[in-house]
Amino acid sequence: MLGTYDVKVTAKNAAAGTEAVNELKFTTKGAEFTAHEPTRLLDTRAGVGAAKAKVGPRSSVALKVAGAAKVPAGATAVALNVTVTNTTGAGHVSVQSTKDRAEGAETSNVNFAAGQTVPNLVIEAIGEDGYVHLFNGGWEPVDLIADVTGYFAPAHANGWGALNPTRVVDTREGLGTARGQVPGQGTFGVEIAGRAGVPKGATAVAVNLTATNPRSAGHLTAYPSGKAAPATSNVNFTAGQTVANSAVVPIGPDGKINVRNGGWDPADVVVDVVGYYTPESRSALVAHGIPLRLLDTRKDGWGWKAGPLKARTHFPMQLEADTTTPDVDGWVLNTTVTDTRGNGFLSVTPDPNFWSDYVNGTAVTPQRPVSSVLNWTKGATVANVAQTPGGKGGMIDLWNQGWEDTHLLVDLLAYYKTD
């Protein structure tokens, strides 16, 4: 059972007539999810959550999370949309539970170039003091923004429900909403609960939100129906750009979420559902603490030689031992492409094979997915979070859907497990 418990151990010596008592508090490892209306916790442009000043090069900012907004003091992890903006040079942002971890991290959550505004979903453990730390790993100052959309605590709330990625909206085709670009400052509702594998009792949904064919710069915001559009954003784009970002969105009482085009001109929108949270599930989040790099195609590793992921191919990754009963319900991975040689997009899906099938040469070729995790252009470094179940054998596939080779990095942030 999730929670914090008082444990009391008493040792008695009957012969001597003495006893010793030791008491401690024990908190279970996993944590369940509670949706939070999108709320801005940090904006260094406005002095929200930190000083009104850019975060200096190779410097970090401490952000109070537990105890802020409606996040309780006992929360152990948080879902944040982190955005870097007003950039004048290339760099990256690392988000960790402590200052030392953030500044010493060998992994990153957000990558940016000069002049870019780039968001990414971060699911990260909260430090014992209630803070997370955001480190500017670049050599020029930047502004940082963080919007909370949910938190995890060691108490019964909402467990994870894993799904194969499913496209529920594509305005280019009229899927899930009217066909045609979303007007500037326009909003549309998306039926989520009871659709695409999401049960009617779900409280929040994990999606990948993509803007494409925008006619000018702008942003997309996803939020629960029945609420006013918040002053937050999930995806930022420039004219003509195709860009994606993961989001955790509370579901409104009518079973819908809303998506707003915050730009002044029309844009197409694509929404892929990757999972949900529901009180019917007991699948709890276990934050890894320090991100673990599972794959870097620029270097030799276990089972592969250094070299880019070939165009129009997939990389099968074993995340558990060869098993017919995977122990993990879902994986939270930060995926990054770099040294890109052309335009393309990445898909992350469960693999239908066992690792032994690949070893024996009997693996079937997985069906090529249509969903996307991130989109890139030539020469870009782009990151995004992927939440995915493993296949029947605890394996996933990483698809280079572009027509040119690219390097790929994968970092483990957390996983979901039912105890």
C-alpha positions in Angstrom: 0.0 0.0 0.0 1.3 3.4 -1.0 1.9 5.9 1.9 4.1 6.9 4.8 4.0 4.6 7.8 5.3 4.7 11.4 7.4 1.6 12.0 8.1 0.6 15.6 10.4 -2.2 16.5 10.7 -3.4 20.1 13.3 -5.8 21.3 12.8 -7.4 24.8 15.3 -9.2 27.0 13.0 -11.2 29.4 15.8 -12.5 31.5 17.2 -9.0 32.2 13.8 -7.3 32.2 14.9 -4.7 29.7 13.7 -3.6 26.3 14.8 -1.3 23.5 12.5 0.6 21.1 13.4 2.0 17.7 10.9 4.1 15.7 11.1 5.4 12.1 9.0 6.7 9.3 8.9 4.7 6.1 7.7 6.0 2.8 6.9 3.6 0.0 8.9 4.0 -3.2 6.1 4.5 -5.7 3.9 7.6 -6.1 0.5 8.1 -7.8 -0.6 11.1 -9.9 -2.9 14.0 -9.2 -3.7 16.3 -12.1 -3.1 20.0 -11.6 -4.6 22.8 -13.7 -1.8 24.2 -15.8 -0.2 26.8 -13.6 2.9 28.9 -14.0 5.4 28.4 -11.2 8.5 30.0 -12.8 9.0 32.8 -15.2 12.3 34.6 -14.9 11.1 37.3 -17.3 8.5 38.4 -14.8 10.0 37.4 -11.5 7.6 34.6 -10.9 9.1 31.8 -8.7 12.6 33.4 -8.9 14.3 36.7 -9.4 13.3 38.8 -12.4 16.6 38.2 -14.3 18.0 35.8 -16.8 19.6 32.6 -15.5 23.3 33.1 -16.1 25.6 30.8 -18.1 26.5 27.6 -16.3 24.2 28.6 -13.4 21.0 27.2 -11.9 17.8 28.5 -10.4 15.9 26.8 -7.5 12.2 26.4 -7.9 9.8 25.7 -5.0 7.4 23.0 -6.1 6.1 21.0 -3.1 3.9 23.5 -1.2 3.6 25.8 -4.2 0.2 26.4 -6.0 -1.9 23.3 -5.2 1.1 20.9 -5.0 1.1 19.5 -1.4 4.2 19.4 0.8 4.3 15.6 0.6 4.6 15.4 -3.2 7.7 13.5 -4.3 7.7 14.1 -8.1 6.2 16.6 -10.5 5.2 17.0 -14.1 6.5 20.3 -15.4 6.5 21.9 -18.8 9.9 23.6 -18.9 10.5 26.3 -21.6 13.8 28.1 -22.4 13.4 31.5 -24.2 15.4 34.7 -25.1 18.4 32.6 -26.0 21.4 34.2 -27.6 23.6 31.0 -27.9 23.2 27.3 -28.1 23.0 25.2 -24.9 20.9 22.9 -22.8 18.8 22.8 -19.6 19.0 20.0 -17.0 16.3 19.6 -14.3 17.2 17.7 -11.2 16.0 17.3 -7.6 19.2 18.9 -6.2 21.6 21.7 -7.3 24.6 19.4 -7.4 22.8 16.9 -9.6 21.5 19.6 -11.9 24.9 21.2 -12.4 26.7 17.9 -12.7 24.2 16.1 -14.9 25.6 14.3 -18.0 22.1 14.4 -19.5 19.7 17.2 -20.6 16.0 17.9 -20.7 15.9 20.8 -23.1 18.2 21.6 -26.0 18.2 25.0 -27.7 20.0 27.1 -30.3 20.4 30.9 -30.5 17.0 32.7 -30.9 14.9 29.6 -30.1 12.1 29.2 -27.7 12.0 25.5 -26.8 9.7 23.5 -24.3 9.9 20.0 -23.0 7.9 18.0 -20.5 9.9 17.0 -17.5 8.8 14.4 -15.0 11.3 14.7 -12.1 11.7 13.8 -8.4 11.3 16.7 -6.0 14.1 17.2 -3.5 13.5 16.6 0.2 13.4 20.4 0.6 10.5 20.7 -1.8 12.6 22.2 -4.7 13.8 21.2 -8.1 16.7 22.9 -9.8 17.0 24.1 -13.4 20.6 24.4 -14.7 21.4 26.5 -17.7 24.2 24.5 -19.4 24.9 27.0 -22.1 27.4 29.8 -22.2 24.9 32.7 -22.5 22.1 33.8 -20.1 18.6 32.5 -20.8 15.0 33.0 -19.5 13.3 29.9 -18.0 9.6 29.1 -17.6 8.0 26.2 -15.8 4.3 25.3 -15.8 3.0 22.5 -13.4 0.4 20.1 -14.8 0.4 17.5 -12.1 2.3 15.9 -9.2 3.0 12.5 -7.7 2.7 11.6 -4.0 3.0 8.3 -2.0 -0.7 7.9 -1.5 -3.6 6.4 -3.5 -4.7 8.8 -6.2 -4.4 8.0 -9.9 -2.3 5.2 -11.4 -0.8 5.0 -14.9 -2.6 3.4 -17.8 -0.3 2.5 -20.7 -1.4 2.7 -24.3 0.1 2.1 -27.7 0.4 5.6 -29.2 -2.9 6.4 -31.0 -3.6 9.5 -33.2 -6.8 11.2 -32.0 -6.6 14.5 -33.8 -5.2 15.6 -37.2 -6.6 18.8 -38.5 -5.1 18.1 -41.9 -7.5 15.2 -42.3 -10.4 16.2 -40.2 -9.6 13.5 -37.6 -11.1 14.2 -34.2 -12.1 17.8 -35.1 -13.1 19.9 -38.1 -10.8 19.6 -41.2 -8.7 22.7 -41.7 -6.2 24.7 -39.8 -7.1 26.0 -36.4 -7.5 29.8 -36.7 -5.3 32.2 -34.8 -6.6 32.5 -31.2 -8.9 29.6 -31.9 -9.8 26.7 -29.7 -11.2 23.2 -30.3 -12.3 20.5 -27.9 -11.2 16.9 -28.1 -13.2 13.9 -26.9 -10.7 11.9 -24.8 -12.4 9.9 -22.0 -13.9 6.7 -23.5 -11.9 7.0 -26.7 -8.6 5.5 -28.0 -8.3 3.2 -25.0 -8.7 6.0 -22.4 -11.4 4.9 -19.9 -14.3 7.2 -18.9 -13.0 7.5 -15.4 -9.6 8.9 -16.4 -8.6 12.1 -14.7 -5.7 13.1 -17.0 -4.2 12.1 -20.3 -0.7 12.0 -21.6 -0.4 13.2 -25.2 2.1 14.2 -27.8 1.0 17.6 -29.2 2.3 18.7 -32.6 2.0 22.0 -34.5 2.6 21.9 -38.2 2.2 24.2 -41.2 1.9 27.4 -38.9 1.7 30.6 -40.9 3.5 32.6 -38.2 5.1 32.2 -34.8 2.9 31.2 -31.9 2.1 28.5 -29.3 -0.3 25.8 -28.5 -1.9 25.3 -25.0 -3.7 22.1 -23.9 -6.0 22.4 -20.9 -9.1 20.8 -19.4 -12.5 21.6 -20.9 -14.8 23.7 -18.7 -11.9 26.0 -17.7 -10.6 29.2 -19.1 -7.4 29.0 -21.2 -4.5 29.4 -18.8 -1.5 31.7 -19.4 0.7 28.7 -20.1 1.9 27.0 -23.2 2.9 23.4 -24.3 4.4 23.9 -27.8 6.1 27.0 -29.2 6.6 27.3 -33.0 7.8 29.6 -35.7 6.4 30.1 -39.2 6.5 26.9 -41.2 7.9 24.8 -38.4 6.8 21.4 -37.4 7.4 20.9 -33.7 6.1 18.5 -31.0 6.1 18.3 -27.2 4.7 15.9 -24.7 2.0 17.1 -22.3 0.0 15.8 -19.3 -3.4 17.3 -19.5 -6.3 17.1 -16.9 -9.5 15.9 -18.5 -12.6 18.1 -18.0 -15.8 16.8 -16.4 -17.3 16.2 -19.9 -14.4 13.9 -20.8 -12.7 16.5 -23.1 -9.6 18.5 -23.3 -9.2 21.8 -25.2 -6.4 22.8 -27.5 -5.8 26.5 -28.2 -3.8 28.1 -31.0 -2.2 31.0 -29.2 -0.7 32.5 -32.4 -2.3 35.1 -34.6 -2.4 33.0 -37.7 -3.8 29.5 -38.5 -1.8 26.3 -37.9 -2.5 22.6 -38.2 -2.5 20.5 -35.0 -1.9 16.8 -34.4 -2.6 15.0 -31.1 -1.4 11.5 -30.2 -2.5 9.8 -27.0 0.2 7.7 -25.2 -1.4 7.0 -21.8 -3.7 8.2 -19.1 -4.1 8.4 -15.3 -7.1 6.8 -13.5 -8.1 6.0 -9.9 -8.7 2.4 -11.1 -5.0 1.8 -11.7 -2.4 1.1 -9.0 0.5 1.6 -11.4 2.8 4.0 -9.5 5.6 6.2 -10.7 9.2 5.3 -9.5 11.5 8.3 -10.3 15.0 7.2 -11.2 16.6 10.1 -9.4 19.6 10.5 -11.6 18.7 10.1 -15.3 20.3 7.0 -16.7 21.7 7.1 -20.3 20.5 4.0 -22.0 21.6 4.8 -25.6 24.0 7.2 -27.3 24.6 6.2 -30.9 27.7 8.4 -31.0 29.4 5.9 -28.7 29.9 2.1 -28.5 27.5 0.5 -26.1 26.2 -2.8 -25.0 24.9 -4.5 -28.1 25.7 -1.8 -30.6 28.6 0.0 -32.3 28.9 3.8 -32.6 27.0 5.0 -35.6 23.8 7.0 -36.5 20.4 5.4 -36.6 19.8 4.6 -40.2 17.0 6.3 -42.1 13.6 4.6 -42.2 14.7 1.9 -39.7 14.0 1.1 -36.1 16.3 0.3 -33.2 15.0 -2.4 -30.9 15.9 -1.7 -27.2 15.7 -4.3 -24.5 14.5 -2.7 -21.2 13.9 -5.9 -19.2 15.3 -9.4 -19.2 13.8 -11.7 -21.8 10.4 -12.3 -20.2 6.8 -13.1 -21.0 5.6 -11.1 -18.0 7.2 -7.6 -18.0 7.6 -6.1 -14.5 7.3 -2.5 -15.7 4.0 -1.1 -16.9 5.5 2.0 -18.6 8.7 3.8 -19.2 9.4 7.5 -19.0 12.3 8.3 -21.4 13.9 11.5 -22.6 14.7 11.1 -26.3 17.1 13.4 -28.1 18.2 13.5 -31.8 21.4 15.3 -32.8 23.7 15.7 -35.8 20.6 15.4 -38.0 21.3 15.2 -41.7 17.8 16.1 -42.9 14.2 16.5 -41.8 12.4 13.7 -40.0 10.5 12.5 -37.0 11.0 9.9 -34.2 8.4 7.3 -33.1 8.7 5.2 -29.9 6.5 2.1 -29.7 6.3 -1.3 -28.0 8.2 -4.1 -29.8 6.2 -7.3 -30.5 9.2 -9.5 -30.2 11.4 -11.0 -27.5 15.1 -10.2 -27.4 15.8 -13.9 -28.1 13.9 -13.5 -31.4 16.5 -10.9 -32.5 19.3 -13.1 -31.2 18.0 -16.1 -33.1 17.1 -14.2 -36.2 13.4 -15.0 -35.9 12.1 -11.5 -35.1 9.2 -10.2 -37.1 9.4 -6.7 -38.5 7.2 -4.4 -36.4 4.6 -2.4 -38.2 5.8 1.1 -39.0 3.9 3.6 -36.7 2.3 6.8 -37.8 2.6 8.6 -34.4 5.5 10.9 -33.6 7.4 11.8 -30.5 9.6 14.6 -31.9 10.2 16.3 -35.2 13.5 17.7 -36.4 15.1 19.7 -39.2 18.6 19.4 -40.6 21.3 20.2 -38.2 19.0 20.5 -35.2 19.3 19.0 -31.7 15.8 18.2 -30.4 14.5 16.5 -27.2 11.2 15.3 -26.0 9.8 12.9 -23.4 8.3 9.6 -24.5 6.0 7.6 -22.2 5.6 4.1 -23.5 4.9 0.6 -22.4 7.3 -2.2 -23.3 6.1 -5.0 -25.6 5.2 -8.5 -24.4 8.9 -9.1 -23.9 9.7 -5.8 -22.2 11.1 -4.2 -25.4 10.6 -0.9 -27.3 11.3 0.3 -30.8 12.9 3.7 -31.6 12.0 4.6 -35.2 14.0 7.1 -37.4 11.1 8.1 -39.7 13.3 10.5 -41.7 15.1 9.9 -45.0 18.5 10.6 -43.6 20.6 9.1 -40.7 20.6 10.7 -37.3 22.2 10.2 -33.9 19.9 9.3 -31.0 20.2 9.6 -27.2 17.8 7.9 -24.8 17.7 8.7 -21.0 15.6 6.8 -18.4 13.8 9.3 -16.2 11.3 7.0 -14.4 9.1 4.0 -14.8 5.6 2.9 -13.7 5.1 -0.3 -11.7 2.2 -2.1 -10.1 3.0 -3.6 -6.7 
